[in-house]
Amino acid sequence: MRQLLVPALLVWIAIQHFRLRAVKSGADRDVLTGVLSQSALRRRVDASEPFQGVVAVCDLDGFKAINDQFGHLVGDEVLRDVGNLLRASVRSADRVYRWGGDEFALLIDESDPAVAHRRMEAIQSRLQEFRVRGHGACRISISWGIAEGSGEPLQSALDRADHAMYQAKNHQNRGQ
């Protein structure tokens, strides 16, 4: 009997270990958008490892108006589609996080700001062709900011990119 119990116990432990890993990896994903979650970004920031690369922070312009005009289900679809677009627009070594409601942070490893800037412009261009199922064309734009990390803590680069994004948003609002 004991000979059967030990292997069965080892199988049970392996299954529980697998389940815990699956739950943990699922917690790293934002349920709505499929990109990495805000808590995953917080853990990376808290690790205090030096960051080398470019941080891009972006925010959907006028997202409240989309929810007001089309409803929250369409707003959720927009966030899901934007998350998919952002993930598809970066290399596998790069990371996309949902930072807040309609804000995203992209960590682009080993890149220069000019490359990140062109990538964000391409994303903006693709959003101009955005269509909402059942509603047709939907004007979506983003404001973004970019900051280079040169071996400093990630939080410093995030703060600078966030500040640059808000400057871009304020500049855009003054121009309207």
C-alpha angles and dihedrals in degrees: 000000000000090000089060095043097059096054091044090051091049091051090049091050091049091050092049090048090051091049092050091050090050092050092047094049090047090053088059090063126077105238096220103041103027092227122117114291132248089249090055089053091048090053091051091049092046091052086072092211115157112262121222115186139039130310118207119189118192136181129192110246115232095359092153089060090056090053091045095048101038105018134249095286089061089044088055090049090052092051091047092050093045089051090052091048093050092049091048091049098060135063121259090254091058124081133221120200132184101232099182142330099319099353125105133187123208121198107202108189122214097359135123124239093250091060091047091048091053090047092052091048089052090051090050090050092051091050090058087067092050118139128192115218109253093007105061124213116018120186108234125171134168135211115214143181130200132205131179119229114211103184094303125125112289091237091066093054091044091052092050093047091048091050091049090049092053091048089053091048092049091047090051092048091052090051094056 
